[in-house]
Amino acid sequence: MVLTLRVLEILPTREAVQQDQMEEMAKQKQRDDGRKVGEIKAIEQYLAKNNIKAQQTKSGVFCEIQNLGTGPKADSGKIVSINYTGYSMDGKFFDSNVDSNKQLQKHPLTPFEFMAGMQGAITGMLEGITVFNEGGKGRLFIPSVLGYGAQGSPPAIKPYENLIFEIEVTSVKDAPQQQGMPQMPMPQQAPGR
């Protein structure tokens, strides 16, 4: 292996290094914001071309609600289980927990469980799921910045690839109480007040 390096700049102090890092982060944010706008525009064009009606979340996930569901809402902090099939905007499947023929890496066909709005899935899934109730079905159109971003998930998902997930919310339940945290007693109201 041959590696060639070129010194672009030597920074004289730790403060100069920190300032340079801050400037680079600001430039990256501008690039990401510009990319996000482009990714959202690509999803909007896809939806228009295919006559799909979807609502957009605050951060840019588009949710097509085919059936809202009648059970509990998949609010942030709730434990949700879903069935899903994921594919790219050009129709290439990369994963499913309901159809092994649509999996690139084989795994059991069991519901996927995570904490809505909080953790356990890509950002677009965490946010998009919160528009549904238990029993709900639909599709999530996720810009890459809320999916796998610049790194992608090779070989299945290319860098900066927008994703589509067909989802069904199979259960919504409260998260378990964290152990070890004492509950604060409710203040008692004095009689007669």
N, C-alpha and C positions, 0 to 999 in steps of 0.2 A: 504494500500500500504506500502510495506517495501522497504527501500532504504538503500543500503550499499555502503559506500564510503571508499576509501583507499587513503591516502596522498602519492603521489609518490615522491614529491620533494617540498621543500620550497625555493623559490628564494629570495635572500637577498636584491636586489635593483630593482628599476624600469628598469634600463638598462639591468639587467639580464633577466627580464621578456620579454623585447623587443627582446633581442638576442634569447631567447628560442622560441618566436613566429616566428621570421625570420627563424630559423632552421626548425621549424615544417612546415612552408609554403614551404620551399625548398624541404623537404621530400615529401609533398603532390604533388608538381609540378612534381617531378620525378615519383611518382605513377601515376598521371594523364597522363603524357607523355607516360609511359609504357602501360597504359590502352588504350590510344588513338591508339598507334601502333597496339595493339591487336585487337581493334575494326575495324580499317581500314583493317587489314589483314582478319578479318571475312567477311567484306563486299566484299573485292577482291575475296575471295573464293566463296561467294554466286554468284557474277557476273560471275565468270568463270564456275561454276557448271551449271548455267542457261543460259550460252552463251549470256550474256548481255554486250553490248558495252557501256561504260560510260566514260566520262572525269572527272578527279578529280580536284576540286578547290584547291586553295592554302592551305586552312585549313583542307581539308579532306572530303568534301562532294563529292559524286559521282553523276553526272548528266547524265541520259540517255535522249538524245534529240530525241524525236520521230518526232517532227515538231518544227523547230526553231521559227516560226511565222514570219509575214511580217510587223507588226506594229512597233511602237517605242520600243527601247531596254529598258528592265527593269533595268536601271542603278541605282546604289546606290543613294538614295535621292529621287527617283521617288515614287509616290503612285501607288501601284499595287493592283489589285483585282484578286483573283484566285478562281477557283473551285478545290477542293482537296478531296482525300480519303487517310487516313493514316492507315497503318497496320504494324505489326511487321514482322521480317524476317521469322517467322514461319507461316505467313499468317493470323494472328488474327487481324481483323479490330478493330480500337478503335475510329475512328471519320471520318466524311464525311460531306461536305456541299452540296452534290449532291444526296445522297442516305440515307434516314433516317433509313434503315435497317442495316446500317454499323455504326450507332452512338451508343455509350454506354450511353451518356447523350443526350437526345433529345434537339435540337435547330433548329431554322429556316434554311431552305435550301437557304441561300443567299451567294453571293460571300464574301470571306474573304479579307479584305483590310488592308494593312500595308505599311510601308515605306521600300522599298528594301534597303538592306545593312545597315539599321540604327536601326529600332525599330518596335515593334508590333508583332513579331513572334520569334520562337526559332532561335538561331544563325545559324543553318544549313539551315533553310528556307530563312533567310535574305540573306545569301551568295549565296545559290544555285539558287535562282530565277533570279539572275543577269545575268545568261548565256542565258536567254530566251528573246524573243521579245513578244509584244502583239500578241495574237493568238497562241502562242507556247504551245506545249504539251510535257510531258515527265514524268520521274520519278526522284525523289531525294532519294538517299540512304545516310542516315545521321547517323554518329557515335554518340553514346549516349553523349559523351562529348560536342557535338554541338547540342544536343537535350535536354533531361530532366535529364541527368547525374545520379549522385549517388542517388538523391531523387526519380527519376522516376516521375510518375503521377498516383499514385494508384487510383482505382484498374486497370485502363486501361493499363498503361505502367509501366513495372517493372524497378527497378533500373538498370542502365547500359545497357538498351535495345536499340539496333540499330533500326532505323525506316526507313520505306519506305513511300514516299508520291507520289501518282499519281497526277499530277497537270496540270491545263490549265490556262494560263494567259489570263484573260478576258478583262483587261484594264490596260493601263500604262498612267499615266498623271503626269504633273509637280506638285510638292508640292506647296501649297499656300504660298505666300510671308508672312513672319512674320510681324505682325502689330507693329507699334511703333519704328521700326528701320529706321531712316532716310537714304535715298539713297544718296550716295556721288555723287556730280555732276562730270561729266567727265571734265577733264581739256580742256579748249578751246585752239586750236592751233592758234597761231597768224597768221594773213594773210601774205602770201608771204614767209612763212618759210617751 
